[in-house]
Amino acid sequence: MANALVSIQIIPKTKDGEDVIPYVDRAIEIIHQSGIKYEVHPLETTMEGELSDCMNIIQRMNEAMIEMGSPNVISQVKIYYNPEGASMDVLTEKYR
């Protein structure tokens, strides 16, 4: 069972003001390729899994931004950690 919900908004600096969307698409692709459960929202993406796995994914996302040519990256991260279990569905079920 997952022990963390981790939301991330990744904000790569782009060269010459180019569109940031291809960078964000690549970051989401990294999450998708990890196999972890996730949901994309307009301003952030939330992952559900083991905290250490989520943090490793965030590291890979930041590294990918640099590989794409971004000179630096800001990552805004929110973490809900509960060793007894964390679930997006449980936390939001009353709103569905």
C-alpha positions in Angstrom: 0.0 0.0 0.0 1.2 3.5 -0.8 2.4 5.7 2.1 2.5 9.0 0.3 0.7 11.4 -2.0 3.2 13.8 -3.6 2.1 16.7 -5.8 4.6 18.4 -8.0 4.5 21.5 -10.2 7.7 21.6 -12.3 8.7 25.0 -13.7 11.7 24.7 -16.0 13.4 27.9 -17.2 13.3 27.8 -21.0 15.7 29.2 -23.5 14.6 32.4 -25.1 11.1 32.2 -23.7 10.2 29.1 -25.6 7.0 27.2 -24.7 7.2 25.2 -21.4 4.6 22.7 -22.4 7.0 20.2 -24.1 9.1 20.2 -20.9 6.0 19.6 -18.8 4.9 16.8 -21.2 8.3 15.1 -20.7 8.1 15.4 -16.9 4.7 13.7 -17.0 6.0 11.1 -19.3 8.6 10.2 -16.7 5.9 9.7 -14.1 3.9 7.6 -16.5 6.9 5.4 -17.4 7.5 4.8 -13.7 4.2 2.8 -13.4 3.2 4.7 -10.3 -0.4 5.8 -9.9 -0.9 9.5 -10.8 -3.4 12.2 -11.8 -2.7 15.2 -13.9 -4.4 18.4 -12.8 -4.2 21.9 -14.4 -1.5 23.2 -12.1 0.2 20.1 -10.7 0.4 16.3 -11.0 -0.2 14.1 -7.9 1.5 10.7 -7.5 0.5 8.0 -5.1 3.2 5.6 -3.9 6.1 5.0 -1.6 7.6 8.3 -0.6 11.1 7.3 -1.7 9.9 6.2 -5.1 8.1 9.5 -5.6 11.2 11.5 -4.6 13.3 9.5 -7.1 10.8 10.3 -9.8 11.0 14.0 -9.0 14.8 13.8 -9.2 14.5 12.1 -12.7 12.1 14.8 -13.8 14.4 17.6 -12.8 17.4 15.9 -14.5 15.3 15.5 -17.7 14.6 19.2 -17.8 18.3 20.0 -17.7 18.9 17.4 -20.4 16.3 19.1 -22.6 18.2 22.4 -22.3 16.7 24.1 -19.3 19.5 25.9 -17.4 17.5 25.5 -14.1 14.3 24.2 -12.6 11.9 25.1 -9.8 9.9 22.2 -8.4 7.1 23.0 -6.0 6.3 19.8 -4.1 3.6 19.0 -1.6 3.8 15.8 0.4 1.1 13.9 2.4 2.9 11.1 4.3 1.1 8.4 6.3 2.9 5.2 7.1 -0.5 3.5 7.6 -1.5 4.3 4.0 -2.2 7.2 1.6 -4.8 7.2 -1.1 -6.0 9.9 -3.5 -9.4 8.1 -3.8 -9.9 7.9 0.0 -9.0 11.6 0.5 -11.3 12.8 -2.3 -14.2 10.3 -2.3 -16.7 12.6 -0.7 -16.2 15.0 -3.7 -16.9 12.4 -6.4 
